[in-house]
Amino acid sequence: MPPVLDPGEAPHAQGSKLRGIPSGVQDLDTLIGGWQGADLVVITTPSSASQMNLALSMALHAATSKQHGVGLLSLDMHKHHIVQQLLAMRTGIDLHRLRTGWITDEERSLLTATARTLSKAHLWIDDRADLSLAQLRQRARQLVDIHHITLLMVDHMHVIQPAVHGKRHENRLQELGEIHRSLKALAVELNISVVVFAPIACALASRYAKTPQHSDSREGAPKKAIDHALFLYRDELTELEPESNNVVVGRIMVTKHQHGLVTELDISI
C-alpha cells in the first residue's frame, strides 16, 4: 500500500510550507492548504467581470509563482481577449486603451516585455465554447498528458452541457449533480485540483441582507461532491465595468470546507 503522505510532501514545522498549489489569497491558502489534488472547488462570483478577474489572477499566480502547470478552460471568452486582459492586469494599462491601440511608446515597450514574460508561464488556455462533459474530460486528460497540469480552472460552469447527443435532463438539479460528480471523478482520476466558477443568483441582489448563502449560487445545489464551496462578494455588490481591469477586492465566504472550518476572509488580489 502506498504511503498516505510522501516524505517530500510532509508539511514543515509551523506550517511553513504550503502543501497544495497557492491560490494567491494567503488567508485562503492557510485555511485549505492551497489547491489540493483530487479536490473539486466551486467559486461563486457576483458578475462575469469579477469571475474572470479572479480566475485569471489565481491561474496566473499558480503558473508563475511556483511554475505549476495550469489549464484554463474558458467557455465564454476568446483566447485573444484573455491574453489582453492578462496583459492589462500585469501592466496596469487600461484595458480599453490596450484593446483599441491608444497606448504610448513606453507602454508598448512594457507590453512587449510583459508578453515575453507571460509566454514563459505554465498556463494553457482553451477557449472552445459549449463543451459537453465528455469533451471537457477529454480536454483535461490531454492537458495532463501533454502539459502535465496539476490545476484545472473552468469559467462559467452553468454553460457546461452534461447531455449526450443533445438530450438534457428535465431537472436542472439532476444536471448539476451529474456535473459535480463528473468533475469530482475527473479530479480524483487525474489527481489534479479542479476549480470551477459559477454565477450568483439574482435573488441575492433583491435581498436586504447581502451576505450570501450556499443557495444563492445559481449552481448551488447539490454540493455533496464539492470539497470546497466559496463565495466572492462585496457588501454593496458593486459591479465591475465590463472593460475594467480593476483588481478584485472583496470578501470570500467559505460555505463548505470538507476538512475544516467555514468562515469569511477579506481579500485583495
Summary of the structure (lengths in Angstrom):
residues: 269
radius of gyration: 18.6
end to end distance: 41.2
largest distance: 61.0
contacts: 832
relative contact order: 0.20
helix: 40%
strand: 20%
